[in-house]
Amino acid sequence: MAGGGTIAILLADGFEEVEAVTPADFLRRAGLDVRLVGVTGKCVTGGHGITVATDVTLEDLGGEPDVLILPGGSRGAENLAASSRTLELIRSMHARGKLVAAICAAPAVVLQRAGILGGRRVTCYPGFEKDLTGCTFSEERVVVDGNIVTSRSPGTAAEFSLKLVELLAGAEKAHDIEMGTLQKAGAT
C-alpha cells in the first residue's frame, strides 16, 4: 500500500478532535498529501468545541481520494453516517480496494452502515461492538484486515496513525515519527 496518494480525513460536527488531528499530523510528517474534508461544512466543530477550518468540503473534493480516514466521536460518527455522499464514497473506495480507516465509534456506526464489514475482523470503542454484525470484533487497539483499518479510541489515535504511516509510507518512516514524537519510553 505504500505511496499514499491523496488522503481524505472526513470531518462532521461532533468529531473527536484527537482522532482527526493526530492522523493528519503524523501523515503530514510522513510527507503525505492529507486533506481535511468537511462533511457538514467548511468549518467543522468537534465534540469538545474545537472548530477546524477544513481544506475543502466533501461537495468540492473533486474526485475520489486514495485513502479515507473517519474519526469517531459518537455525534460525529452519526453525522458522517447520515451523509449519503459519505456512505457512497466509502462503498466505492472499498469496492476498488482502497484503504478505508475508521476509529472509535466510526467502525460500528459508519462502516457498519456502509455495509463493508462483512467477514472482516474489526475493533471499535467499547460498547459499540453491540452494533457490529457480520464481522468479528477484536479488542486489539488497532486492527488491519485487508484494506480496512480500525482502532478503538482517542487513546489509540497515535497507534492508529502510526499504522497508517507504516502502510502508506513504510515502516522506517513510521518508526522515525514514533521516535520523534516520543511514543515509546526511552525515545530521544
Backbone torsions as a table, in degrees:
resi	resn	phi	psi	omega
1	MET	NA	-2.3	-176.8
2	ALA	-56.4	149.7	179.8
3	GLY	123.4	-42.9	172.5
4	GLY	79.3	-62.1	-173.4
5	GLY	66.6	-148.5	179.3
6	THR	-86.9	129.4	179.9
7	ILE	-111.7	125.6	178.2
8	ALA	-111.7	125.1	173.3
9	ILE	-105.2	113.9	-176.0
10	LEU	-85.2	128.2	-179.8
11	LEU	-118.9	129.7	173.8
12	ALA	-127.4	150.9	-179.7
13	ASP	-48.0	133.0	-179.0
14	GLY	95.7	2.4	-178.7
15	PHE	-62.3	153.9	175.9
16	GLU	-81.5	113.3	-172.5
17	GLU	-57.0	-45.9	-178.3
18	VAL	-60.3	-36.7	-177.0
19	GLU	-76.2	-13.7	176.2
20	ALA	-98.2	-47.0	-174.1
21	VAL	-73.5	-37.0	-179.1
22	THR	-62.2	-50.3	176.6
23	PRO	-61.7	-39.4	178.7
24	ALA	-59.5	-46.4	-179.2
25	ASP	-64.0	-53.5	-175.9
26	PHE	-63.3	-41.5	-179.2
27	LEU	-68.8	-35.3	175.7
28	ARG	-70.1	-36.4	174.4
29	ARG	-59.5	-31.2	179.4
30	ALA	-79.7	-0.9	178.2
31	GLY	82.8	18.1	-177.4
32	LEU	-93.2	156.8	-177.9
33	ASP	-85.1	100.0	-177.4
34	VAL	-111.2	132.1	176.7
35	ARG	-122.7	128.3	172.1
36	LEU	-83.5	123.0	-172.3
37	VAL	-117.1	118.4	-179.9
38	GLY	-82.6	121.2	176.9
39	VAL	-87.8	-34.3	-177.6
40	THR	-105.9	14.1	178.0
41	GLY	144.6	174.5	179.9
42	LYS	-71.8	-37.0	173.5
43	CYS	-109.7	127.8	-174.1
44	VAL	-124.0	134.2	-178.4
45	THR	-103.5	125.5	-179.4
46	GLY	-75.2	175.4	-177.3
47	GLY	-64.8	-17.0	-179.7
48	HIS	-113.7	22.5	171.8
49	GLY	82.5	9.9	177.8
50	ILE	-90.5	122.4	-179.9
51	THR	-96.7	132.2	-178.4
52	VAL	-116.9	129.3	172.3
53	ALA	-83.3	118.2	-177.7
54	THR	-81.3	164.8	177.3
55	ASP	-74.0	-32.2	-174.9
56	VAL	-162.7	156.2	172.6
57	THR	-88.4	161.8	179.5
58	LEU	-59.8	-37.9	179.7
59	GLU	-62.7	-31.2	-176.6
60	ASP	-101.4	10.6	-175.6
61	LEU	-59.6	-38.5	176.0
62	GLY	71.1	68.1	178.0
63	GLY	106.3	168.5	-176.9
64	GLU	-88.5	130.1	176.5
65	PRO	-71.0	173.2	177.8
66	ASP	-90.2	-24.4	-179.0
67	VAL	-138.8	141.1	179.1
68	LEU	-125.0	131.1	178.1
69	ILE	-123.1	132.1	-177.2
70	LEU	-121.0	105.7	174.7
71	PRO	-70.0	161.3	177.9
72	GLY	-94.7	-136.1	-164.9
73	GLY	90.4	122.1	-173.4
74	SER	-53.8	-51.5	-179.2
75	ARG	-68.1	-38.5	177.8
76	GLY	-62.2	-43.7	178.8
77	ALA	-63.7	-42.0	177.4
78	GLU	-61.7	-40.5	178.9
79	ASN	-67.5	-35.9	174.6
80	LEU	-64.8	-45.6	-178.2
81	ALA	-66.7	-23.2	178.5
82	ALA	-78.5	-9.8	-178.9
83	SER	-91.8	110.0	179.4
84	SER	-61.4	-33.8	178.8
85	ARG	-64.6	-39.9	176.5
86	THR	-62.5	-47.5	-179.0
87	LEU	-62.6	-40.8	177.4
88	GLU	-63.1	-41.5	178.9
89	LEU	-63.1	-44.6	178.3
90	ILE	-59.3	-48.3	-178.6
91	ARG	-62.1	-43.6	-179.8
92	SER	-63.4	-47.0	-179.0
93	MET	-65.1	-42.1	178.6
94	HIS	-61.4	-43.4	179.9
95	ALA	-61.6	-29.5	179.4
96	ARG	-89.5	2.0	179.1
97	GLY	76.5	16.6	178.7
98	LYS	-78.7	154.1	-177.2
99	LEU	-70.0	127.6	175.7
100	VAL	-124.3	122.0	-176.5
101	ALA	-123.9	139.4	-179.5
102	ALA	-145.3	147.7	-176.7
103	ILE	-133.2	152.0	172.6
104	CYS	69.8	-120.4	179.1
105	ALA	-77.0	-21.6	-172.3
106	ALA	-60.4	-37.9	177.9
107	PRO	-60.0	-46.4	-176.3
108	ALA	-76.9	-32.0	-176.3
109	VAL	-91.1	-47.4	-172.9
110	VAL	-92.1	-54.7	-178.0
111	LEU	-64.2	-38.1	177.0
112	GLN	-60.5	-46.6	-179.7
113	ARG	-64.9	-32.6	177.6
114	ALA	-71.7	-17.4	175.3
115	GLY	78.0	30.5	-176.5
116	ILE	-109.2	6.4	-174.0
117	LEU	-95.0	0.0	-176.9
118	GLY	-53.1	121.9	177.1
119	GLY	76.9	1.9	-176.9
120	ARG	-91.6	160.9	171.7
121	ARG	-101.5	124.7	-175.1
122	VAL	-140.8	165.6	172.2
123	THR	-132.3	168.9	-179.8
124	CYS	-165.9	-180.0	179.0
125	TYR	-63.0	138.5	-179.5
126	PRO	-53.0	131.4	-178.8
127	GLY	102.5	-29.7	179.4
128	PHE	-79.2	-12.9	-179.8
129	GLU	-61.1	-22.8	177.8
130	LYS	-63.3	-20.6	179.8
131	ASP	-90.4	-5.2	-179.5
132	LEU	-85.2	131.7	175.4
133	THR	-135.1	147.4	175.5
134	GLY	76.1	10.8	179.6
135	CYS	-140.0	174.4	-179.8
136	THR	-108.6	123.1	179.3
137	PHE	-81.8	138.9	176.0
138	SER	-125.8	144.5	175.5
139	GLU	-88.4	4.2	176.7
140	GLU	-60.3	153.6	-176.4
141	ARG	-74.0	-32.9	175.7
142	VAL	-139.6	131.7	-179.6
143	VAL	-125.5	129.7	173.7
144	VAL	-113.8	123.1	175.4
145	ASP	-134.7	100.1	-176.7
146	GLY	64.0	-124.3	-177.7
147	ASN	-94.8	13.2	179.2
148	ILE	-114.4	127.3	176.6
149	VAL	-118.8	129.0	178.1
150	THR	-129.7	156.4	179.8
151	SER	-148.8	172.5	-164.4
152	ARG	-95.4	-40.0	-166.3
153	SER	-169.6	176.7	174.3
154	PRO	-54.6	-34.0	-179.9
155	GLY	-69.6	-12.4	177.6
156	THR	-110.5	7.4	-175.9
157	ALA	-59.5	-38.4	179.5
158	ALA	-68.6	-42.8	178.4
159	GLU	-63.2	-43.4	176.7
160	PHE	-58.0	-47.5	-178.6
161	SER	-65.3	-42.2	178.8
162	LEU	-65.4	-36.9	176.6
163	LYS	-63.8	-40.5	177.5
164	LEU	-64.5	-41.9	176.7
165	VAL	-60.6	-44.5	179.6
166	GLU	-59.1	-46.3	-178.6
167	LEU	-66.3	-34.5	-172.7
168	LEU	-98.4	-26.4	-176.2
169	ALA	-128.7	-3.1	176.3
170	GLY	103.4	157.5	-177.0
171	ALA	-64.2	-36.3	-178.7
172	GLU	-64.3	-43.2	179.1
173	LYS	-65.5	-40.7	177.8
174	ALA	-62.3	-42.4	178.6
175	HIS	-62.5	-43.2	179.3
176	ASP	-60.3	-43.4	-179.9
177	ILE	-69.8	-39.4	177.6
178	GLU	-59.2	-46.0	179.5
179	MET	-70.9	-41.7	-177.2
180	GLY	-67.3	-24.6	179.1
181	THR	-103.7	9.7	176.1
182	LEU	57.5	43.0	178.9
183	GLN	-73.1	-24.5	-178.7
184	LYS	-109.8	144.6	176.1
185	ALA	-60.7	136.6	178.4
186	GLY	87.7	-0.2	179.2
187	ALA	-69.2	150.0	-179.5
188	THR	-92.3	NA	NA
